[in-house]
Amino acid sequence: MKTLSPAVITLPWRQDAAEFYFSRLSHLPWAMLLHSGYADHPYSRFDIVVADPICTLTTFGKETVVSESEKRTTTTDDPLQVLQQVLDRADIRPTHNEDLPFQGGALGLFGYDLGRRFESLPEIAEQDIVLPDMAVGIYDWALIVDHQRHTVSLLSHNDVNARRAWLESQQFSPQEDFTLASDWQSNMTREQYGEKFRLVQEYLHSGDCYQVNLAQRFHATYSGDEWQAFLQLNQANRAPFSAFLRLEQGAILSLSPERFILCDNSEIQTRPIKGTLPRLPDPQEDSKQAEKLANSAKDRAENLMIVDLMRNDIGRVAVAGSVKVPELFVVEPFPAVHHLVSTITARLPEQLHASDLLRAAFPGGSITGAPKVRAMEIIDELEPQRR
């Protein structure tokens, strides 16, 4: 039974330890990196590296495939319920440690369309994406880089020295430079997008919804290694919630400033972002830009709608009376932009799991709109392809 804390050894400190070790693993299916972006931000503390999972779960539509050792099973049950069952069997239950945010467990992709398993939505948009709705690995080891304490910790629920030997035996694979082979193309013309925008405004004026996050997809052909692209993007953006996931179907590169949801020792936190203005090179003008965002009635209204939505979502599973809003309309500076951020907190009952919280809040309100289900229905109607 893996009920105790993992064995931990300390490796030599280097600021780029996550990239140094992950560069040896980036070509491996199910190798994953969570990166804090070296940003000057209170949440830019940890980088997390994993690979070589003991089990994987992959969801396409209504089917989830669980692969464990030589065993492979398929189920149509709720994917998050299946994930919780797999976690219970793995029995990785370390004690809480503020300096080790991940001590083994589940890490992976939860795609927008996973929400179709929790809400009844139309099927109008074209389904042309080959990536799974959920792709999660169960890991019994991790490399944790702590940029506050300047430590590199390798932890394992099995032989940690054997894992270190495995990690150091991985060879750097030749990686072709990443280059775009075409210009970026939207899945809508400017005129088509304008028409969709007009329809959203009609829905708003008719009272169908309060806010819709209408998105467009940009695509381009490329050559080279996706990991090289991530390194360049991460250096340019320095987002505190960045990730590189190497899946069997392709690579996911994510560079986000936003914390969707956190459950730490039953304490819940979500920090939705609504409201953005670019940073300016002149410090005085940049300060005025931040003040302009803080006083923007439009951005405050959008932010408040999502705060109310997230309070409602979290309140479905939180301890009664525990949902609070300690921060409302706070301007946070990032390397390239100012964001308007609010913070909602709550407490998860002891009998519930993080998977229950994720189900209640998924997908995040800041990428849908409000009310959430109606906004998602409009998104499926107006966006040509699924997200």
N, C-alpha and C positions, 0 to 999 in steps of 0.2 A: 504494500500500500504506500502510495506517494503522498503521505499526509504531513510529512515534516518539511521544513525549509530545505531548499536545495543546497548542495555543496557549492561553495563559491571560492574562486581563486582570483587574485588580482594580476592583471597583465600590465606591462609597462605603459605609462601614460603617453598618449599623443592625441592632439586635438582632432585629427582626422582618422581616428581609430576605426570608426564605423565604415568610412569609405575604404580604408586600407584593407580591412578584412573582407568587407562585402565585395570588393573587386574580384576576389578569388571565388566568390559564390554566385555572382550576379547572373551567370548563365544557367544555373541549376533550377529546374522546375521547383516551385514552392519556396525559393529563396526570397526573403522579404526584409525590407529595411524601413523603419520609422525614423525620420530625421527631424531634428529641431531647427535646422536651417541656420545655425550660428547667429541667430537674430538677437538683438538687444531687447529681449522680451521676457517677462517673468515665466512664461511657459516654455522657453527654449532651453530646457535643462538636459533632457535625455535623448540619446539615440539608441535604437534597439535593433539588433541584427538576429535573424533566425534563418534556419534552413533545415533540410533533412527531417521533415515531420514524421511523427509516429503514426499519424492518421490524417486523412484528408476528406473533406466534404465538398461536393460540387453540385450546385442546383441549377438546372435548366428548366424553366417553366414549373411544372408541377412535380417533377422528379428530382430527388436528391440521391446522389451516389456516395456511399461511404466506403472508402478504401482503407483497410487496416491490415498490415502485413500482407498475407496472400489472400485475404478475404475481401470480397466486394459485394455489397448489398445495395439494393435500390428501394426507395420508399417514396410514397406520396404524402407522408405526414408533414406537418408544419416544420419547415427547415430549422427554425430556431429551437423548436422542441427537440428535434433530432440532435442538434448541436449540443443542447444541454445534456441529453442522455449520453452522448459520446464523452463529454467532459466528466460526467459523473463516473463513467466506467474508467476513464484514465486516472481519476482520483488524484489529480494534482491540486492540492489544497494547502499551499504555503501560508504561513502567518504573514500578516500585513507588515510591510517594510517600506517606509517612505523613500529610502535610497535605492530600492530595487522595484521599479514600477511594474515590471513584467518578470514573473518568476516561473514561466511556463504556462501553457494553456492555449487558448485560441487566438489566432491572428489571421486576418485575411480581408477579402473583399465582400462588401454587402452593397450590391448594386441597386440603383433606383427602382428597377422593376421587381425587386424582391417584395416591394410594397404591395404588389398584386396578390401576394399570398395572405395578406392581412386585411385588405379592403377589396370590395367588388368594384372593378373599374372596367370601362369599355375597352375594346381591342380594335382601335381605329388606326393608330400609328403603325407604320411598317416595322416589322421585327426583323432587322437586318444585321444585328450585332452578334458576333460569334462568341463573345465573352459570356461567362456564366452570370446568373443573377446573384449567386453566392459562391465563393471559393475560399474555404477556410482550412488552414492547417492546424493540427494540434502538436505543439512543440514541448519537449521535455528539457530544453536547454535554451539559453539566450546569451548574447553578449550585450552588456549595458554600458554605454558611455555616459558618464555624468560630468557635464560641463561646469557645474558649480563646484564639486569636490575634486575635480580633475582626477577621476579614477576610471579605469577600464575593468569591468568585472565580468568574468565568465562563470556562469552558473549552470548546474545540471542536476537533474534528479537521479541520474545514474553516475557513471564513472566520469568525474569532471576532468581528470587528467587524460583519459582516453579521448574525451571530446576536444581537449586542447590539442592533442596530437593530431586528431582528424582535421581540425581547423587549420593548423599550421602545415599540414600535408597538402592542402588544396593549392593547386597551381594557378597562377595568373594565366587566363586563357587569352589568346590574341583577340583584340577587340578593334573592329574597324571603326574609324571616325564616323560620327553621325552627321549626315547631311540631308537636307531636303532636296528632293528631285523634282518638285513642282511647287507652284504657289499654293497658298491656302485658299480653299474654296468652301463657301457656305452651302448648306443644304437648302437655302432659300435665296432668291434674288432680293434685292433691296425693296422692290415693289411688293413681292410676296410677304416679306417680313412686315412691311408697313400695313398691309391688309390684315395680317394676323393681329397686329398691334391695335388696329381699329376695332376688330372684333372683341378683343379683350376689354377695350374701353366701353363697348356696348354692354358687355356682361357686368362691368362695374356700375354703369349708370342704371342698369335695370335691377340692381340689388342682388344679382346672382352670387357675387363674391365681393370681397374687399380688396384682394390683392392676388395677382397671378404672376409667377416667375416664368415668363416666356423666354425660352432659350433657343439658340440655333447652334448647329454643329458645324465645325470647321474641319476639313480633312485635307490631307496632302500625302503624296507618296514620298518615300524616303529610302535611304540606304544606310547601312551601318548599324551599330549597336545602340539599343535604347538606353542602356546604362550610361553611355557617354552623353546622351541627350539630357538625362536626369542631372548629371554632374554640372552641366552648363546652366540648366534652368535653376537648380538649387542655389548655385552661386549668385545668380542674378536676382532671385526672388527672396531668398532667406526667410521662407515662411515657416512658422513654428510647428505646423502640422503637415509635414511633407512625408511622402512615402513612395517606395519603389517596390512593386510586387511582380515577381516573375511567375506567371501562371503557365499552364500547359498550352493555353490558347493564345497567349500573347503577354505583353507587359503593360502594367498600369503605372503611370507616372502622375503623382498627385502633389500639388503645391498649394496648401490651403492655410490661410491665417485663422480659420475658424474652428473652435472646439464645438463639435456637434453635441456630444454627451459624454460625461464622465461619471463613473460609479466607483468611488474609492472608499473601501471599508464601509459600505452602505450609504455614504454621503454622495448625493447626486449634484451635478453641476452641468448646466448648459449655458453657452455664451453666444447667442445668435448675433450675426452681423447684418445690419441693414443701414446703408448710408456710407458712401465712399466719395472722397475727393483726392485728387493727386497731390503729392508733396511738391513743394516749390523750393528752388535752390536758395533763395534769399530767406534767412531765418525769420525776419519780421513778417514778410509776406506769407511764409509758411504758417506762422502763428495765427495770422488773420484767417488763413484757409481753414485751420482747425476750428477757430471760433465760428466761422461761417457754417461749418458742418454741425457744430453743436447747437446752433440756433435755427437750423433748417426745419421748418414746420413739416415739410413733405417727408424728410428722412426720419424725423421723430415719429410721425404717424405710422410710417411703414414699419419702423422698428417696434413700436408698441403693439401693432397687430401680431407680429411674430412672437413677442413676449407673451401676449395673452394666449396664443395658440400653444406655445411650449408649456406654459403653466397648466393648461388644460390637459395636454398629452401626459406630462409627468404626473399630474394629479390623479390620473387613472390608476396608478400603481403605488404612489408614494404614501407614506404615513399621513393620515388625515391631519390637516393643519400645519404640515411641515413645509409646504411650498412657500418660498420667500423670494423677493426680488431685491437683493442687497445693492445692486448697481443698475441704474437706468440711464441710458443715453450718455455713455462715457466715450470720449474720443480717444482712440488709441493710435499712436503713430507707428507705421511700418516703413520699411526702406523706401517704398515707392508711393504709398498712399496713406491717407488717414481713414480709419474706419470708425463707425458709430456702433458701439458694442453695449449690450446689456447682459446681466448675469442673473440666472434663476437657479436657486438651490432647493433641495428637498432631501428627504431621507427615505431609503428603500426599506420596507419591512424585512425582518430577518428571514421569513419563510420564502421570500422571492429572490430571484437571481437577476444578474445583469441582463440575461437574455429576455426576461420579462419586461425590463425597462426599455430595451432596444425595440421590442415589438410594439410597445405602447407609443413610442415616439418616432417610429420610422415611417417614411423618410423624413428628414429634418424639415421643419417648416420654412426655413430661410431659402430652400430651393424649390418650394412648391407654391406657397401662397396661403391665403385664408379665405373661408374655411378650407381646411386641407383637402378633404375628399373632393369637394366641388372644384377646387383649383386643379387637382390632379385630373379630374374628368375633362376640364377645359384644355389642359396641357395635352392630353391624349388626342383630343379633337383637332387642335391647331398645329402641333408640331408634327412634321411629316414622318419622322422616324422616332422609334423609342430611344430613350436616353442610354 
